[in-house]
Every structure is written in structure tokens, then in C-alpha cells.
Amino acid sequence: MRCRLCGSHRLRSILDLGATPPCERFLAVDALDDPEPTYPLHLRLCEDCLLLQIPALITPEDTFTEYAYFSSYSDSWVEHARQFVEEARDRYALGDDAFVVEVASNDGYLLQHVVGNHIRCLGIEPSVNVGAAAREKGVPTLTAFLDEGLAERVRHEHGAADLVVANNVYAHIPDLLGFTKSLRTLLADDGRLSIEVHHALNLVQLGQFDTIYHEHFQYYTLLSASRALATAGLTVVDAELIPTHGGSIRVWAAPDETAGEPSERVAEVLAAEAAAGLHEVDGYLDMQAGADRARQELLRFLLEKKAEGARVVGYGAPGKGNTLLNYSGIRTDLMEYTVDRNPYKHGRYTPGTRIPIHPPERIDEDKPDVIVVLPWNLETEISKQLEYVADWGGQIVYPLPELHFANRDTEGDLS
């Protein structure tokens, strides 16, 4: 294995989560007796450029041709996208003559707001099913994976983009250098690129190990993201720390020739990373011990509830939840089932752990004692959705960054 950014062979083991199935391969009932392929989930750090990465053991085609994740099922995520569009429109004076491209545009959760502002746009989305959902919303969407050839074609047919958005996709690309060059090809010489990714500062400091899964090939600090963008002639001009996905970073970049001086926030974020030790190898070396502690805490809690005879179910079936379930060895003996708002997942089973997935209404029907929320990064939104469990004294539990109850006192009673 060589570093996909700088080509170095000096890759150091940081966190080994064992072998698990890909986190989005939910099982249909007729597949439960079939063997499941598993792949090592082993995070490494390049000692030369400090890019966190895992081996590319599956391809984007394996994951995204038919995808189980629809962004619009999270109300807070749709609102986040709406605010982004409004701010970008005002910041860069995007009017009727502007052109916006979003890469990995999913079901139109973001570009629907661009359309609503009467700004010309195009989504590039490889998943056939979610791309079709975007077109039903009136969002022009091209079903394809972005590469240099496609970027040149889009630029030729539609013109260069004033704004290119690449939210939560920069981690999903094994060909990091080629993809970065494709982003530059899409972008006008005076345009701006916006990238949102989970910030490695939170991954390391808060022990968010469940955000590691096979479709996420690399994990960025602002330092490593800046180095990656520089390979295609792109300069970071601004950086924002945002709360999405447990703590992300929004990176604004521009072509070198028009970038100008970066904002003060760039220096501030870099300084925060350096203070946390993430500009040195040693700053990453406690991740394994932290993940082991979190796993043990969750298992201890679930085993105690089982001994008490409590009925425990899950809420949500996100990719991060499947990393947590598989690494912790949690199956139906400790979690009877989970629920999810996405109808695509109903009647299916979680990969590896084979926990059945039901509609959210199942919780109200069964009135379980404990609900473990797997998409813990949406705590505010989900706690509101689950307020009704107080009617029977149910406990709402978030397993990470540390195990805690929602709106509870220290005894776990409703506060």
C-alpha cells in the first residue's frame, strides 16, 4: 500500500477495526443464508504528508451505483443545505447568469434550493435510484461518476462553474489526485470550490471511530486537505468549522491564480490542529485505545440491560452505525431490531450483524425500554423525534462520543 496523496510507503497503523462487510450493503431476507464478504477496516497514517487513509478494497461502483442513503430523510441536513445555498448566493453574488455544479448531489437535497433561487445548476450523481429522486424534484442531474473526461464534457456543454460544491464526497474517492483535477476542470478561473468533510480533529479528539468505513477512503485535517487541493492548482482561501456529522470542516478553495490571501480562519483552524498534535504523527497514536474503551462501555451497558430483562432496540441504520455494531459484536441478542425513516431499508437487515430494520412506527407499537440511537451526530433532531418515548419511561441512549442519555439526569430518569 502506498499513500494515495504523496505516494509514500511510510504508512503507520493507527486503528484496526477488524474485518467487516461494507456498511451500505443491507441484506434482503432471501440473502440471510448467503455468505457475506468482509474486508479489513484498518486506518493508517502517512508519516510524510499526514493523510489518514484506508486501503481501497472496494470500488465506488460497488457502493454508489445503487445507494441506500437519501440525504433528504434528515430534516436538519436539508436545512443545512438551504442555509449554505443562501449564504453562497449572497457571498458570491450568484444571479441568473451563474452556474452551480454539485458533485455527488444525491437526491437533490441541496440543488433544489439552487433551483428555487432561479440559478442554473447541474447535479452529478452516480447512484441511479437517488439521482432519479433528484430529477423528480426538478433538479437537473447527470447519472455518472466524476472523472476528468466527464468534467471536460460538462465544461464544454454547460460552461465553467462559478461554484462547485463537493459535500461529503472528497473522502469517498480512491483516485484522489484525478478527482481533484476533475474539480478544477469544472471550475471557472474566477470560481470557488466548496468541500465539506468530517474533520479529523473530531475523529481523533472525540474518538469518533464509527465514521470509518470502507467507502471513506481518506480522512482530512485542513492541512492534508490543503495539500491534496494543491496538486490540482487549488488554494484554500477560507475554512469553517461546522457541526454536521459530528464536526465537519467546510473548505473554500480557488484556482491559484485568483485565490488571493486566505482568511484569518484558515490560520486559526491550522493552529487548532497543530495544538491538538495533528501535524505530528504522535497526535494520532491513542485512537485504538479510545475505540476499545468506547466499545467496552457500550457492551457493558447493553449486557447490564439484558441481565435486567430490558427490551433494547436501535434507532437509525446509518453507515456509522454498522461500523459500531460490527466492531462491538452487537447482534439481535443485545439489540432486537432497529428502525429507520428510509423505506429502502425496511424489511432488510444490517450488514454483518443482521439486525432487522423496521419503520420508526414500530417503536411506538412495542414501547421498548431502551432506544440506542446509532446516528448520534443528529442528537438534537432525533431527541425531538423521540420525545414521545417519555410516555412510557423509555431511555434514549447515544453511544458516542461517550455513552449518555438524552435529556436525562445521572440516574437515567427523565429530567
N, C-alpha and C positions, 0 to 999 in steps of 0.2 A: 504494500500500500504506500502511495506517495501522496503528499499534500496536494489537494486539487487547486490550491491557490498559487503556491510558490514552487511546487514540485519536490520539496524536501522529503527525504526518507526519515527524518528525525521526528517520528510521531510517538508521543508518550501516552500510555494508558491512563485514563482519568477516571472512568466509571464503566464498569461491566455489569449490565443488567440481564445477563444470560441470553438465552435464545427464545424468541417469541415469534408468533405469526405477525404479519403486517396488520397494523391496528385498524384499518378500514375494511378488512375482509370479513364482513359479518356473514354468518353461516345461515343458510336456509335449512329448514327442518330435514329435508331429504339429504343433506350433506353431513349430518351429525355422525354417521358411521364411517365417513371417509377420512383418510389421513389428512392432517394439516401440515403444510410446510412451515418450518420455523427457521429463523435466521438470527445470527448473533446481533445483539444490540449493545455495541461496545464503543463508547465515546473516547476519542483520542484528541490530543492537543499537538499541533505543530510547534515544535520548540523554536522554529525560526521566525514564522510570521504570526503565531499565536491564534491561528484559526482552529476553533473546535469543530470536529467533524466525525462522522461515522462512515464506514465503507459503503459504497453504493451497491448493495446486494440485491436490490430490486430496482426496476426502472420506473420513471414517471408513467410510462404506458401501462405498467402493471396496476398502478393505483388510480390514475385520473381519467382513464377512458370512460369508465362508468363509476361515478363517485357517490359516496353516501352522505357527504356533507353539503348541506344547503345553508348558506350564510343567513338567509332571511328568517330562519327559525329562532334567531336570537334578536329580540326586540332592541336590546341595548346596542348590539352590533350595527343594526340598521340605523339607529340614531347616531351612533359614532360616525358612520359613513356620511350621513346627511350633514352633520356639522363640518366634517372635513371638506365636503364639496363647497359649502357656503364660504368657508374660510379661504379655500384656494381660489374661488371665483373672485373674492374681494382682494386677496393678496396680489394676484397677478392680472387683475382686470380682465378676466375671461369673459368675452362677449360673444355675440352671434357669429363672429368670424373666427373664433377659436376652435381648436380641435383637441380632444382629450382621448387618450387611449389607456385602457386598463388591461393589464396582463394578469391572467388568472382571475377573470371578472366574475366567476361563479354564477349565481342566479340573478345577476343584475342588482344586487343589494345596494351598490354604490352608484353605478351609472344611471340607475333610474332617477336619481336626484340631478344628474347632469342633464338628462333628457328633460326633466321638469324645469330646468333653467334655460331651456332652448339653446343649449350648446351642443354642437356636433360632436359625436363620440363614436367609439368602436370598442367593443369588448373582445378580447382574445381568450377563449376558454376551451381547454381540451376535452372536458367531460361532456359527452353528448347529452346526458339527461339534464344536468344543471344548466347547460347552455340553452337548451330548449325552453327551460323555465324563464330564462332571461328574455328570450325573444317574445315570449307570451306577454311580458311586461312592456314591450315596445322598445327594448334595448337592442340596438344592432350588435350582433355577436357572431364572431367568426370561430368555428369549431376547429381548433388546431393548437398544437404546441408551438410556442415561440422559438424560432431559431433564426439564424442570420438571413437565410433565404426568405423566410416569411416576413421578417422585418423590412427587408428591401422591397418586397412586393407591396406591403401595406403603405410604405412611404411613397412608392411610385403611384399607387392607385388613389390614395386618400390625402397625401401630403404629409409633411413632417408634423409631429405633435407638439403643441405648446405645453402640454402637461402629459407626462406618462406616469401612471400610478401602478405600483407593483407591491400591493399589500399582502403580506403573509404568503409570498411565493419565493422570495430570494433564498429561503432555506431549503426549498424543495428541488433544487436544480443540481444534478451531479456535474453537468458541464458548466461550471461556474464562470469560466472565462468567456466561453462562447455566448452564454446567456447575457452576460454583462455587456458584451459588444453589441448584441442584438438590441438591448435597451437604448444604447447610444445611437444606433441606426434609426430607431423610431423617433428620436428626439430632435426637434429643431435646434439650430445652433444657438438660439437665444432662449430655448425652452428650459423647463425644470422637470426633474425626476423626483418622485416621492416614493420612498420604500418604508414599509413598516415590517418589523421583525421582532420577535421576542428578544429581549435584551439579555445577553449572557450575564450581565451584572446581577440580575434577579435569579437567573438559573443557578448561579454559583452561590450567591449570598443567602438565598432563601431555600435552597435545596429543592428546586422545582424539577426534579429528575423525571417526572412523568411527562414533561414536554419533549422528551427524547423519544422519537420513534422512527421507523425505517424510512418514511417519506420525508423526514427532515434530515438532510444530508450534512448541513453545517449550521453553526450557532454563533452569533456575532456579538462582539463588542463594537463600539463605534470605531475603535482603532482598526480592527480586522475588516469591517465593512468599508472603511475608507481605503484600505489597501486593495480590496477587491475592485472597487469602483475605479480606482486609479489605473487599473490595467486596460480600461477602455477609454481613457481620456476624460474621466468624470471626476469632478472635485466636490467634496462635501461643503456646502455653504451654510447649512443650518442643521440643528438636531433638536428634537423634542422628546422628552420622556413622557410617555402616555400610559394610562393604567390598563389597557387592553391585554388580554391573555396573561394576566398575572404580572404585567410590567413589560411594556414594549418600548422600542425606540423608533421614532419617525425620523428618517434621514432624508434631507433635501440635498440634491446634487445638481450640478450644471456642467455643461461642457467646459473644459479647462479654459478655453479662450474667452469665455464670457462670465466666468464664475465670480470674479472679484474676491474681496476679502470675506472670510467666513464670519458668521455671527459670533458673539461672545458665548452663546450657548454651546457651540462646538467645543471650545476650550474648557468650559465648565463640565461637560459630560466626560471628556477625556480625563480631566483631573479627578473626577469621582471614580472612574475606572481604575486609574493609577493608584488612588488612595486605598481601594479595595484589593490591590495586589494583582489586578488582572492584566497588567502589562508586563508581568513576570510569570514564569512557569509555576513557581511555588504557590501562587494565589489560587490554583485550581486543584491542589492535591488533597483537599479534605472532602471532595464531593462523594466519594464512595462511602466513607463513614457516615456522612449525613443521610444518604439514601437508605443505608442499612438501619439507622435509628428510626427514620420515619416509617419504614416497613414494619419494624418490630412494634412500634407504638400502635399502629393501626391493627395489626394482628392481635395484639394483647387486648385491645378494646373489643374486637369482634368475638374473640374467644370468651371473654367475660360475659358478653351479651348472650352468646349461645348457651353458656352454663346457666344463665338466669332464665332461659326459656323464651327470650325475647324474639320477636319476629323482625328480621332485618332485611331491607330492600335497598336498592340503589335508585338514584335519580340521574338520568342522563346516560348516554353511551358514546362519549367523545373519544377521540384517539388517545388523549392523555389518560383517560380512564382505563383503557385497555392496557397501556403500559403499566399502570399502577396495579391492576388486577393480576396481570401475569407475573410481574416481578414479586408480588406478595403471595402468590399462590392462592388467591381467593376464588372460590368456586361456589356452587349452589349450597354447599354445606354451611357457608358463612353469609352468603347473600342470596336470598331466594330468587330474586329477579331484579331487573332494573327497568326504568321507563324512559321514554324519550318522546319529544314533540315531533320528531321527523317520522312520517308514516312509512318511509322507505325501510326503516329499521324494525318496524312492528312485525312480530312473528319470526324474527331472526334471532340469532344467538351471538354473543360476543366472541370474537376470535380467541382461541386458546382456552379460555376459561368456560365458555359455552353456557353463559348465563342468559336466560331468556329475556327478551326485550318486549315490553308491552306499552300501550298508550298511557299517558300520565293519569288518566281517569282511574286506572287500576289502584292507585294509592288510596283514593277516597273510598273505593269499594272495600278494600281489605283492611284499612286503618292499621298499618304496621306500627310497631313500637319505635323503630329507628329507621331513618332515611339517610343513607350516606350519599352525599352529593359529589359526583365524580367531576363535573366541570366546575371545580371550586373557584375558578377565576371569575365566574359570574355570580358571586355570592349575593350581592345586593339584589340583582334581578330575580334569582331563584328563591331567595328567602322570602321575597314578596309573593312569588307564585305559590309558595308552600305555606303561607300563613295559616291556611285552614287546618293544618295538622294539629294546631293548638287545641282544636275542638275535642280531640281525644288524648291530648297529652303526649303526642309523638315527639321524638327527638330528631332534630335536623343536625347532621354532623358533616363537617368539612374536614377531609383528611389532611390537607396540605394548605399552606406551607408547614403548619403544625396542626395536629388534630384539635378541633374546637367545635363547640356548639354554636348554633345561630341564635342570637338574642337570648342567651341563657345566663344564669348565674353559675357559680362554681359547682353546684350540685347537679347541674343539668336540668333544673326545673325552669319553666317559663318565667322570664323576668318581665 
